[in-house]
Amino acid sequence: MTVGSTMLNIQSLFASLVGQGLEKAASAKPNPELAGAPTTIRLSPEARAFFTAQAEAFGHISMSAFIAMTLEGVMHSTKGSDQLRPQEQLQRRIELSRDRLLHLFLAHGIQAHEIASLLDDSSITTATLHDSNAFIAKLDDHLVQRVASQFQVSRDWLAGKSDQCVETASGRWYKNTDGAIAALVRMLKEGLRPEVLVIRSSQADFQRAYAGGDAAPWADVGIIIRTERETPAGINYSVYEMWDFERWNYEKCRHYLKALFLWLSRQSENVSFHGRIRLLGREMEPDLIKRLKYGQILPVEAIRLSVGKGEVWYPDDYVDSKLSLEADELALVQKYFYEERNLDAYFAELASTT
């Protein structure tokens, strides 16, 4: 099972096993001679402890027997899903949409009793949320679209049609530095206090990517925009919007990104500190970066998982004339990717927000 797919808990697996254990998939070709043949599975210490405890709780069966029953449950559940009638498939998708919507709120730190107020629909109450049938009756395309837009997630994922929870924005900063800045200024004017989080792998070697170009291992770098929101009750929460993920190896990607860094680093020269859009660097484990890029995990979850595990880095070091780690291309970025696009003009607009 992959992250982003329908999550099956232990209870649902065994319910599926009991309900469908007598059925055999027509496409499967079991070999009777292999019955009982040993299979080796290597478990991490955490997984071994988990399965041992579950086996004991299930009735003091062996751990291997428990794992075998679990895998059987996964098999039958998967086959059973393929054989559902159209109306059953629709019902499953609606239930999945409901579960994802509620998960989305909780992942962003919004408690159950606050969800109804954020849905902006007087017919949805806390009691409605606790009644699955009543809530499903209110779950229409308008509600799904609005929540997807509010939290910057894929509408198809929220509707239960796709496993990709987010899509990276196209053209937010690459070849569009002025458009990216305009979007950030607009967020600031709307009172959303945007932060620019520049994400790279904890194993990224920017020096090697810079020197070797695409002949070197790709060093992914991307942007997540964090904005601050508030519930009607005055509880603060953050929304994370995915922007482009590109590679530091390719010089034009690097130049457009550095032009954005340069503008963000110069804000304090033109407006008060209180009007600044913060620029922060965060590292993540390579596997987490991959899951984030392919929409297998919500950005808010990726950020939470990286806290305490990834180092903080400083993107503005790459555009500081005294500290720059890649000083030989800074003049090029300054002239052709900053000055010719007249990015300083956005400071006047930024100053009007303070």
Secondary structure, DSSP 4 states (H G I P E B T S, - for coil): --TTSPP--HHHHHHHHHHHTT---TT----GGGTT--------HHHHHHHHHHHHHHHS--HHHHHHHHHHHHHHHHHHHHT--HHHHHHHHHHHHHHHHHHHHHHTT--HHHHHHHTT-TT--HHHHH-HHHHHHH--HHHHHHHHHHHT--HHHHTTS-S----PPSSSSTT-HHHHHHHHHHHHHTT---EEEEEEETT--HHHHHHHGGGSPP-EEEEEEEEEEE-TTS-EEEEEEEEEEEETTSHHHHHHHHHHHHHHHTGGGTS-GGGPPEEEEEEE-HHHHHHHHTTSS-HHHHHHHHTTTSPEE-GGGGS-TTT-TTGGGHHHIIIIIIITTTTTHHHHHHHTT-
